[in-house]
C-alpha cells in the first residue's frame, strides 16, 4: 500500500552525531583505506554491452540468518572513484532508447567523504547533479540540482531541489519489511506556480547473481515504489514502481521502471571509463552529424 509513503516508520538514516560508529567487524578494505587517509574521520563506508543480463528473481535468496546484513560493498566503490568514472547504461530490451551516462567521483575531504554524481543525456548536456554524504549507516543526499534543457542561446537553468528525506543507499539491511525513504521537492521555472514532489520508497528484496560486463558478480536487489505529485490548482498524483540491482564492487548495474501497461523501460550497465573517453565519443558523434 502506498500509505507507507512518508510515514514515521520509514528509515532515513542518522548522522554520526546520532548513531555510534559501526563495529570493527564491518570494516571493509575500503573503510580501512579511508581510516588510513583520515584516521579521525567518521567510521563510515560501503564497502552492457552486456548480453543476457538476467536478474533471475526466482534465484533471490534471503539473508543467511535473521540478523542484519552489511551491503556497503554493493554501492559505488569510493576508493576507485577518486579520479572519476563514467557509468554508461543502455537498454537491453528497447533499442530505440538513447544511452544514459552517470559521471561518479568521490571526494575525500577533511569534513567527510562525499560522492558527486552527474547525469548526462546523449548530447552530453547535464540534467542532474547529486552530492551524497557518507554516514555510519548509509549514504545521504546532501545537495540535488536539476538542469533544464539548453535554450537557443545554449544556456541551461539550474534548479535547486529541496531534499526533505535523503536516504540514498543503506549500508545495513535485515529483511523486506524495512523501507528507506527518499523525498524531494522543487518548483520548475518553466511551470510557474507548480510544485513537484517525488516520494521514493526503497525496499530490500534479497541477494542474487548477475552477469555484468561478462563477469558474474554477487548483487542485491531493491524494490522501488515512487509517488509523483504535481501541485498546481489541485494535486495530480502518479504512482509507479521498479527495481534496482547493485553488484558488489561496482554499484548500480540494472534498473527498470513501469509507469503503466503501455510505458516501461530498463537500463543495464554497458561500460565504465574515464570522462575524457566520453568526451571523445561525443566529438566523434558531432563530426558524423
TIDOTI-377624 format. One record per residue (C-alpha): residue in three letters; chain; x, y, z. Coordinates in pm, 1 decimal, always signed. Example, Ala and Ser with C-alpha at 12.3 -4.5 7.8 and 13.67 -1.06 7.14 Angstrom:
# TIDOTI-377624
@code = ALA	unit = A	x = +1230.0	y = -450.0	z = +780.0
@code = SER	unit = A	x = +1367.0	y = -106.0	z = +714.0
# end
This chain:
# TIDOTI-377624
@code = UNK	unit = A	x = +0.0	y = +0.0	z = +0.0
@code = UNK	unit = A	x = +123.3	y = +346.4	z = -79.7
@code = UNK	unit = A	x = +3.7	y = +460.8	z = +259.9
@code = UNK	unit = A	x = +354.6	y = +361.0	z = +365.4
@code = UNK	unit = A	x = +489.2	y = +665.5	z = +187.9
@code = UNK	unit = A	x = +637.2	y = +933.0	z = +410.1
@code = UNK	unit = A	x = +545.2	y = +770.9	z = +739.9
@code = UNK	unit = A	x = +734.4	y = +767.1	z = +1065.8
@code = UNK	unit = A	x = +839.1	y = +404.0	z = +1028.7
@code = UNK	unit = A	x = +1043.1	y = +469.4	z = +715.8
@code = UNK	unit = A	x = +1417.1	y = +490.1	z = +768.3
@code = UNK	unit = A	x = +1606.7	y = +800.0	z = +658.2
@code = UNK	unit = A	x = +1940.6	y = +711.2	z = +825.5
@code = UNK	unit = A	x = +2117.2	y = +900.7	z = +1101.9
@code = UNK	unit = A	x = +2412.2	y = +1133.0	z = +1110.6
@code = UNK	unit = A	x = +2720.7	y = +1027.8	z = +1300.6
@code = UNK	unit = A	x = +2618.3	y = +1253.9	z = +1585.6
@code = UNK	unit = A	x = +2303.3	y = +1043.6	z = +1622.3
@code = UNK	unit = A	x = +2448.0	y = +696.0	z = +1583.2
@code = UNK	unit = A	x = +2754.4	y = +522.2	z = +1725.2
@code = UNK	unit = A	x = +3028.3	y = +412.1	z = +1482.2
@code = UNK	unit = A	x = +2997.2	y = +62.1	z = +1343.5
@code = UNK	unit = A	x = +3175.5	y = -234.9	z = +1496.8
@code = UNK	unit = A	x = +3515.5	y = -331.5	z = +1362.4
@code = UNK	unit = A	x = +3366.3	y = -648.9	z = +1215.7
@code = UNK	unit = A	x = +3203.3	y = -434.0	z = +947.6
@code = UNK	unit = A	x = +3526.0	y = -260.6	z = +844.3
@code = UNK	unit = A	x = +3582.9	y = -343.5	z = +477.5
@code = UNK	unit = A	x = +3904.5	y = -280.1	z = +278.7
@code = UNK	unit = A	x = +3752.6	y = +47.8	z = +158.1
@code = UNK	unit = A	x = +3691.4	y = +155.3	z = +517.4
@code = UNK	unit = A	x = +4045.3	y = +68.0	z = +621.2
@code = UNK	unit = A	x = +4169.9	y = +273.9	z = +327.8
@code = UNK	unit = A	x = +3970.5	y = +576.8	z = +444.2
@code = UNK	unit = A	x = +4088.1	y = +534.0	z = +800.4
@code = UNK	unit = A	x = +4449.4	y = +542.9	z = +683.2
@code = UNK	unit = A	x = +4377.9	y = +858.8	z = +486.4
@code = UNK	unit = A	x = +4160.6	y = +1017.1	z = +755.7
@code = UNK	unit = A	x = +4214.6	y = +832.3	z = +1086.2
@code = UNK	unit = A	x = +3997.6	y = +1076.8	z = +1283.2
@code = UNK	unit = A	x = +3712.2	y = +1082.6	z = +1034.4
@code = UNK	unit = A	x = +3380.2	y = +911.2	z = +1079.3
@code = UNK	unit = A	x = +3378.6	y = +531.9	z = +1059.7
@code = UNK	unit = A	x = +3161.4	y = +500.1	z = +752.5
@code = UNK	unit = A	x = +3194.2	y = +346.4	z = +407.9
@code = UNK	unit = A	x = +3038.5	y = +84.1	z = +186.3
@code = UNK	unit = A	x = +3200.9	y = -114.0	z = +110.5
@code = UNK	unit = A	x = +2619.3	y = -372.9	z = -2105.6
@code = UNK	unit = A	x = +2727.1	y = -415.7	z = -2371.0
@code = UNK	unit = A	x = +2623.0	y = -696.6	z = -2170.1
@code = UNK	unit = A	x = +2447.5	y = -993.9	z = -2317.5
@code = UNK	unit = A	x = +2186.2	y = -1198.0	z = -2146.8
@code = UNK	unit = A	x = +2153.7	y = -985.6	z = -1835.6
@code = UNK	unit = A	x = +1907.5	y = -1181.2	z = -1623.1
@code = UNK	unit = A	x = +1814.6	y = -1075.3	z = -1276.5
@code = UNK	unit = A	x = +1664.9	y = -1415.1	z = -1204.0
@code = UNK	unit = A	x = +1426.2	y = -1312.9	z = -931.5
@code = UNK	unit = A	x = +1349.6	y = -1677.8	z = -873.2
@code = UNK	unit = A	x = +1708.4	y = -1708.4	z = -750.7
@code = UNK	unit = A	x = +1672.4	y = -1437.8	z = -492.0
@code = UNK	unit = A	x = +1777.4	y = -1561.1	z = -151.3
@code = UNK	unit = A	x = +1705.2	y = -1422.8	z = +188.3
@code = UNK	unit = A	x = +1975.2	y = -1343.4	z = +441.3
@code = UNK	unit = A	x = +2151.4	y = -1649.1	z = +573.2
@code = UNK	unit = A	x = +2044.6	y = -1558.3	z = +920.7
@code = UNK	unit = A	x = +1781.4	y = -1348.3	z = +1090.8
@code = UNK	unit = A	x = +2028.1	y = -1075.7	z = +1176.4
@code = UNK	unit = A	x = +2139.7	y = -772.6	z = +982.7
@code = UNK	unit = A	x = +2334.6	y = -791.0	z = +657.4
@code = UNK	unit = A	x = +2608.2	y = -545.5	z = +565.9
@code = UNK	unit = A	x = +2577.5	y = -444.0	z = +197.8
@code = UNK	unit = A	x = +2804.3	y = -139.2	z = +177.0
@code = UNK	unit = A	x = +3035.5	y = -314.8	z = -70.8
@code = UNK	unit = A	x = +2748.2	y = -322.5	z = -320.5
@code = UNK	unit = A	x = +2740.3	y = +54.5	z = -352.8
@code = UNK	unit = A	x = +2980.3	y = +252.2	z = -569.6
@code = UNK	unit = A	x = +3348.8	y = +182.1	z = -487.1
@code = UNK	unit = A	x = +3452.5	y = +515.7	z = -342.6
@code = UNK	unit = A	x = +3823.5	y = +441.1	z = -336.4
@code = UNK	unit = A	x = +3822.2	y = +367.9	z = -710.2
@code = UNK	unit = A	x = +3622.5	y = +678.6	z = -795.5
@code = UNK	unit = A	x = +3861.8	y = +945.0	z = -667.6
@code = UNK	unit = A	x = +3961.8	y = +1024.3	z = -1027.5
@code = UNK	unit = A	x = +3605.2	y = +980.6	z = -1153.1
@code = UNK	unit = A	x = +3444.3	y = +725.9	z = -1383.8
@code = UNK	unit = A	x = +3158.4	y = +736.3	z = -1633.3
@code = UNK	unit = A	x = +2895.6	y = +464.1	z = -1596.8
@code = UNK	unit = A	x = +2722.8	y = +411.8	z = -1932.3
@code = UNK	unit = A	x = +2379.9	y = +248.8	z = -1929.5
@code = UNK	unit = A	x = +2187.4	y = +110.6	z = -2227.0
@code = UNK	unit = A	x = +1854.6	y = -64.1	z = -2251.8
@code = UNK	unit = A	x = +1889.1	y = -439.7	z = -2308.5
@code = UNK	unit = A	x = +1529.8	y = -461.1	z = -2436.3
@code = UNK	unit = A	x = +1447.5	y = -132.0	z = -2616.7
@code = UNK	unit = A	x = +1693.9	y = -41.9	z = -2892.5
@code = UNK	unit = A	x = +1538.9	y = +299.4	z = -2952.4
@code = UNK	unit = A	x = +1625.9	y = +430.7	z = -2605.2
@code = UNK	unit = A	x = +1927.8	y = +660.8	z = -2600.1
@code = UNK	unit = A	x = +2211.3	y = +576.7	z = -2361.0
@code = UNK	unit = A	x = +2232.6	y = +729.4	z = -2014.5
@code = UNK	unit = A	x = +2561.2	y = +847.9	z = -1865.9
@code = UNK	unit = A	x = +2643.8	y = +899.7	z = -1499.6
@code = UNK	unit = A	x = +2977.1	y = +1050.5	z = -1401.1
@code = UNK	unit = A	x = +3066.5	y = +949.8	z = -1044.9
@code = UNK	unit = A	x = +3352.7	y = +1098.9	z = -846.7
@code = UNK	unit = A	x = +3433.6	y = +1056.9	z = -479.0
@code = UNK	unit = A	x = +3560.0	y = +1343.6	z = -265.0
@code = UNK	unit = A	x = +3765.0	y = +1261.6	z = +44.3
@code = UNK	unit = A	x = +3782.2	y = +1583.1	z = +242.6
@code = UNK	unit = A	x = +3864.9	y = +1693.9	z = +595.0
@code = UNK	unit = A	x = +3498.2	y = +1724.5	z = +684.9
@code = UNK	unit = A	x = +3388.0	y = +1389.8	z = +543.0
@code = UNK	unit = A	x = +3357.0	y = +1156.2	z = +246.6
@code = UNK	unit = A	x = +3127.5	y = +1250.0	z = -41.7
@code = UNK	unit = A	x = +3012.1	y = +1116.3	z = -376.1
@code = UNK	unit = A	x = +2917.4	y = +1352.6	z = -657.5
@code = UNK	unit = A	x = +2717.2	y = +1213.3	z = -948.2
@code = UNK	unit = A	x = +2623.8	y = +1397.7	z = -1267.1
@code = UNK	unit = A	x = +2369.1	y = +1261.4	z = -1513.2
@code = UNK	unit = A	x = +2427.1	y = +1342.2	z = -1881.2
@code = UNK	unit = A	x = +2187.4	y = +1273.9	z = -2164.2
@code = UNK	unit = A	x = +2309.1	y = +1156.4	z = -2505.0
@code = UNK	unit = A	x = +2408.3	y = +1508.0	z = -2619.7
@code = UNK	unit = A	x = +2632.9	y = +1538.9	z = -2315.1
@code = UNK	unit = A	x = +2418.0	y = +1803.5	z = -2150.1
@code = UNK	unit = A	x = +2398.0	y = +1769.9	z = -1769.9
@code = UNK	unit = A	x = +2045.4	y = +1708.4	z = -1643.7
@code = UNK	unit = A	x = +2105.1	y = +1623.9	z = -1278.8
@code = UNK	unit = A	x = +2375.6	y = +1674.4	z = -1016.5
@code = UNK	unit = A	x = +2370.4	y = +1490.7	z = -683.8
@code = UNK	unit = A	x = +2605.7	y = +1518.8	z = -387.2
@code = UNK	unit = A	x = +2585.8	y = +1243.0	z = -126.6
@code = UNK	unit = A	x = +2749.9	y = +1226.5	z = +214.5
@code = UNK	unit = A	x = +2872.0	y = +906.3	z = +373.5
@code = UNK	unit = A	x = +2743.6	y = +848.6	z = +726.7
@code = UNK	unit = A	x = +2785.6	y = +549.3	z = +952.8
@code = UNK	unit = A	x = +2486.1	y = +354.9	z = +823.0
@code = UNK	unit = A	x = +2442.5	y = +468.9	z = +463.7
@code = UNK	unit = A	x = +2463.7	y = +740.2	z = +200.6
@code = UNK	unit = A	x = +2260.2	y = +1059.6	z = +242.8
@code = UNK	unit = A	x = +2171.3	y = +1306.5	z = -31.6
@code = UNK	unit = A	x = +2314.0	y = +1642.9	z = +71.0
@code = UNK	unit = A	x = +2250.1	y = +1851.4	z = -243.7
@code = UNK	unit = A	x = +2048.6	y = +1793.9	z = -558.0
@code = UNK	unit = A	x = +2019.6	y = +2013.2	z = -867.5
@code = UNK	unit = A	x = +1820.6	y = +1968.8	z = -1187.8
@code = UNK	unit = A	x = +1911.0	y = +2128.9	z = -1520.2
@code = UNK	unit = A	x = +1657.6	y = +2232.8	z = -1781.9
@code = UNK	unit = A	x = +1742.0	y = +2153.5	z = -2145.7
@code = UNK	unit = A	x = +1950.1	y = +2426.2	z = -2306.3
@code = UNK	unit = A	x = +1769.2	y = +2712.3	z = -2481.7
@code = UNK	unit = A	x = +1851.8	y = +2877.7	z = -2814.2
@code = UNK	unit = A	x = +2147.6	y = +3052.5	z = -2652.7
@code = UNK	unit = A	x = +2291.0	y = +2725.4	z = -2524.7
@code = UNK	unit = A	x = +2226.3	y = +2814.2	z = -2160.4
@code = UNK	unit = A	x = +2060.7	y = +2589.0	z = -1903.0
@code = UNK	unit = A	x = +1856.0	y = +2682.8	z = -1598.3
@code = UNK	unit = A	x = +1979.4	y = +2519.4	z = -1276.8
@code = UNK	unit = A	x = +1706.0	y = +2430.5	z = -1029.2
@code = UNK	unit = A	x = +1787.5	y = +2362.5	z = -666.0
@code = UNK	unit = A	x = +1585.2	y = +2075.1	z = -526.3
@code = UNK	unit = A	x = +1475.1	y = +2064.7	z = -163.4
@code = UNK	unit = A	x = +1579.0	y = +1735.6	z = -4.5
@code = UNK	unit = A	x = +1318.1	y = +1650.9	z = +258.8
@code = UNK	unit = A	x = +1432.0	y = +1292.0	z = +325.3
@code = UNK	unit = A	x = +1765.6	y = +1198.0	z = +176.9
@code = UNK	unit = A	x = +1820.5	y = +822.1	z = +212.2
@code = UNK	unit = A	x = +2020.8	y = +721.7	z = -96.5
@code = UNK	unit = A	x = +2153.2	y = +377.2	z = -4.0
@code = UNK	unit = A	x = +2155.6	y = +178.0	z = +322.5
@code = UNK	unit = A	x = +2467.4	y = +1.3	z = +442.2
@code = UNK	unit = A	x = +2276.8	y = -243.8	z = +664.1
@code = UNK	unit = A	x = +1953.2	y = -430.1	z = +582.3
@code = UNK	unit = A	x = +1765.8	y = -708.8	z = +751.9
@code = UNK	unit = A	x = +1455.2	y = -810.5	z = +557.6
@code = UNK	unit = A	x = +1199.0	y = -672.9	z = +314.6
@code = UNK	unit = A	x = +986.7	y = -511.2	z = +586.1
@code = UNK	unit = A	x = +1214.3	y = -208.4	z = +616.5
@code = UNK	unit = A	x = +1152.6	y = +96.3	z = +396.6
@code = UNK	unit = A	x = +1419.2	y = +355.4	z = +314.6
@code = UNK	unit = A	x = +1259.2	y = +689.9	z = +238.5
@code = UNK	unit = A	x = +1366.6	y = +948.8	z = -15.3
@code = UNK	unit = A	x = +1158.6	y = +1263.6	z = -62.8
@code = UNK	unit = A	x = +1240.9	y = +1568.4	z = -276.6
@code = UNK	unit = A	x = +1052.6	y = +1880.6	z = -387.9
@code = UNK	unit = A	x = +1115.3	y = +2155.0	z = -642.7
@code = UNK	unit = A	x = +944.4	y = +2431.3	z = -841.4
@code = UNK	unit = A	x = +1049.4	y = +2442.6	z = -1208.7
@code = UNK	unit = A	x = +1072.5	y = +2794.3	z = -1358.0
@code = UNK	unit = A	x = +911.1	y = +2680.0	z = -1682.7
@code = UNK	unit = A	x = +595.3	y = +2576.1	z = -1491.7
@code = UNK	unit = A	x = +511.9	y = +2888.4	z = -1294.3
@code = UNK	unit = A	x = +327.6	y = +2827.2	z = -968.7
@code = UNK	unit = A	x = +374.4	y = +2449.8	z = -979.5
@code = UNK	unit = A	x = +546.5	y = +2231.8	z = -723.8
@code = UNK	unit = A	x = +670.0	y = +1880.3	z = -792.0
@code = UNK	unit = A	x = +726.9	y = +1624.0	z = -516.7
@code = UNK	unit = A	x = +871.6	y = +1275.5	z = -557.6
@code = UNK	unit = A	x = +849.4	y = +1028.3	z = -271.2
@code = UNK	unit = A	x = +1052.9	y = +713.8	z = -318.9
@code = UNK	unit = A	x = +1033.8	y = +402.3	z = -101.6
@code = UNK	unit = A	x = +1327.3	y = +165.8	z = -146.3
@code = UNK	unit = A	x = +1286.8	y = -184.9	z = -2.1
@code = UNK	unit = A	x = +1549.5	y = -459.5	z = +9.5
@code = UNK	unit = A	x = +1434.9	y = -781.7	z = -159.3
@code = UNK	unit = A	x = +1733.6	y = -1013.4	z = -135.9
@code = UNK	unit = A	x = +2052.3	y = -1138.2	z = -298.5
@code = UNK	unit = A	x = +2121.4	y = -1273.3	z = -646.3
@code = UNK	unit = A	x = +2397.2	y = -1332.0	z = -902.0
@code = UNK	unit = A	x = +2422.2	y = -1121.8	z = -1217.4
@code = UNK	unit = A	x = +2640.9	y = -1117.5	z = -1525.7
@code = UNK	unit = A	x = +2792.1	y = -770.1	z = -1555.2
@code = UNK	unit = A	x = +3022.2	y = -682.5	z = -1844.4
@code = UNK	unit = A	x = +3096.5	y = -1050.7	z = -1897.5
@code = UNK	unit = A	x = +3167.8	y = -1124.7	z = -1532.3
@code = UNK	unit = A	x = +2945.8	y = -1292.4	z = -1274.9
@code = UNK	unit = A	x = +2904.6	y = -1090.2	z = -955.6
@code = UNK	unit = A	x = +2709.8	y = -1105.7	z = -633.8
@code = UNK	unit = A	x = +2430.8	y = -848.7	z = -620.4
@code = UNK	unit = A	x = +2146.5	y = -714.7	z = -409.2
@code = UNK	unit = A	x = +1801.2	y = -623.1	z = -537.0
@code = UNK	unit = A	x = +1571.8	y = -341.2	z = -422.0
@code = UNK	unit = A	x = +1206.3	y = -280.5	z = -496.0
@code = UNK	unit = A	x = +1146.5	y = +89.3	z = -563.0
@code = UNK	unit = A	x = +797.3	y = +240.5	z = -533.4
@code = UNK	unit = A	x = +754.1	y = +605.1	z = -628.7
@code = UNK	unit = A	x = +484.1	y = +865.2	z = -597.6
@code = UNK	unit = A	x = +494.5	y = +1177.9	z = -814.9
@code = UNK	unit = A	x = +283.4	y = +1476.2	z = -707.5
@code = UNK	unit = A	x = +221.5	y = +1780.2	z = -928.8
@code = UNK	unit = A	x = +62.7	y = +2059.6	z = -727.0
@code = UNK	unit = A	x = -86.4	y = +2343.9	z = -929.7
@code = UNK	unit = A	x = -451.3	y = +2437.3	z = -890.6
@code = UNK	unit = A	x = -501.6	y = +2092.2	z = -745.4
@code = UNK	unit = A	x = -279.8	y = +1790.9	z = -694.6
@code = UNK	unit = A	x = -214.9	y = +1530.8	z = -962.5
@code = UNK	unit = A	x = -62.6	y = +1203.4	z = -843.1
@code = UNK	unit = A	x = +107.6	y = +925.6	z = -1036.4
@code = UNK	unit = A	x = +236.0	y = +603.2	z = -882.0
@code = UNK	unit = A	x = +491.2	y = +378.9	z = -1045.7
@code = UNK	unit = A	x = +741.4	y = +115.9	z = -946.6
@code = UNK	unit = A	x = +1054.5	y = -67.2	z = -1047.8
@code = UNK	unit = A	x = +1364.7	y = -245.5	z = -931.1
@code = UNK	unit = A	x = +1733.3	y = -166.9	z = -883.6
@code = UNK	unit = A	x = +2023.4	y = -413.5	z = -883.4
@code = UNK	unit = A	x = +2357.7	y = -327.2	z = -721.8
@code = UNK	unit = A	x = +2658.5	y = -550.1	z = -791.8
@code = UNK	unit = A	x = +2939.8	y = -598.0	z = -544.2
@code = UNK	unit = A	x = +3235.5	y = -373.3	z = -617.4
@code = UNK	unit = A	x = +3052.6	y = -176.7	z = -889.4
@code = UNK	unit = A	x = +2726.9	y = -19.0	z = -773.2
@code = UNK	unit = A	x = +2409.3	y = +16.3	z = -976.5
@code = UNK	unit = A	x = +2416.8	y = -223.3	z = -1272.9
@code = UNK	unit = A	x = +2049.5	y = -253.5	z = -1368.7
@code = UNK	unit = A	x = +1723.2	y = -69.3	z = -1311.7
@code = UNK	unit = A	x = +1373.8	y = -79.1	z = -1454.3
@code = UNK	unit = A	x = +1062.6	y = +129.7	z = -1414.5
@code = UNK	unit = A	x = +697.5	y = +66.8	z = -1500.8
@code = UNK	unit = A	x = +464.5	y = +365.5	z = -1525.4
@code = UNK	unit = A	x = +165.0	y = +177.8	z = -1665.4
@code = UNK	unit = A	x = +85.0	y = -109.0	z = -1900.6
@code = UNK	unit = A	x = +193.5	y = +96.7	z = -2202.1
@code = UNK	unit = A	x = +506.7	y = +258.4	z = -2059.7
@code = UNK	unit = A	x = +807.7	y = +85.7	z = -1908.2
@code = UNK	unit = A	x = +1182.0	y = +83.0	z = -1962.9
@code = UNK	unit = A	x = +1502.3	y = -66.0	z = -1830.7
@code = UNK	unit = A	x = +1873.7	y = +9.8	z = -1838.1
@code = UNK	unit = A	x = +2180.3	y = -204.3	z = -1773.6
@code = UNK	unit = A	x = +2544.0	y = -111.9	z = -1725.5
@code = UNK	unit = A	x = +2720.2	y = -116.9	z = -2062.0
@code = UNK	unit = A	x = +3063.0	y = +15.2	z = -1965.9
@code = UNK	unit = A	x = +3280.9	y = +217.1	z = -1728.8
@code = UNK	unit = A	x = +3552.6	y = +455.1	z = -1844.4
@code = UNK	unit = A	x = +3712.7	y = +798.0	z = -1776.4
@code = UNK	unit = A	x = +3532.3	y = +1119.6	z = -1867.7
@code = UNK	unit = A	x = +3778.5	y = +1204.2	z = -2146.5
@code = UNK	unit = A	x = +3667.3	y = +886.4	z = -2326.3
@code = UNK	unit = A	x = +3306.0	y = +1006.4	z = -2320.0
@code = UNK	unit = A	x = +3410.9	y = +1349.5	z = -2444.6
@code = UNK	unit = A	x = +3598.7	y = +1185.6	z = -2731.9
@code = UNK	unit = A	x = +3292.6	y = +978.4	z = -2820.3
@code = UNK	unit = A	x = +3083.4	y = +1295.6	z = -2829.2
@code = UNK	unit = A	x = +3332.2	y = +1476.3	z = -3053.5
@code = UNK	unit = A	x = +3328.1	y = +1185.0	z = -3295.9
@code = UNK	unit = A	x = +2949.4	y = +1188.0	z = -3292.4
@code = UNK	unit = A	x = +2944.6	y = +1559.1	z = -3377.7
@code = UNK	unit = A	x = +3181.3	y = +1500.3	z = -3668.8
@code = UNK	unit = A	x = +2948.8	y = +1236.8	z = -3811.1
@code = UNK	unit = A	x = +2638.6	y = +1457.3	z = -3791.6
# end
